[in-house]
Amino acid sequence: MKRKLSPWCKEVKKTLIDRDMSVTELCGEVGMCRNYVTTTINGRMYAPALAEKISKALDIDTEYTI
């Protein structure tokens, strides 16, 4: 069964596409490894501290929930 993404996860993915930015580039901005960032963006891991860093880096106001 396909996982339903939270509004925050969708917003992050949309913003990355709109900015033509890769996950690797985002990892550099937030100072975390790619695996940790992608599992958080895809909603497989609950990481509020990282989500806050990602939200600030991408200027996202959507509340982080899973």
Beta strands, then each sheet from edge to edge (+ up, - down):
end
